[in-house]
């Protein structure tokens, strides 16, 4: 499972990273975006998906 967090989001990024580590095969990626990562920085969001093997 890929967990994508926006570096400028109000959500605690360390908490997202911990969540990803608890999931077998989980991976956390932080991108330069606010809370709505896919809308704030769609290029980085899609790059994270591609790097994870989606798309």
Steps between C-alpha positions, in 0.01 A plus 500: 500500500626845412434783745552842339519803724520866419799662668294817562191314623352546845518121541795376709739353243681294762170332583449415133852356482436286810175375349677400177769311695232294676356377170689209341656638183382849591688804383470867597581783260489870579451744214506878484127561536230587746229263621353439153818355353351387168357847437786710639781316323363244254838444333666397827198291598509308170879460526456343847244257357729407211799452732287268714406299191150628431421619149 
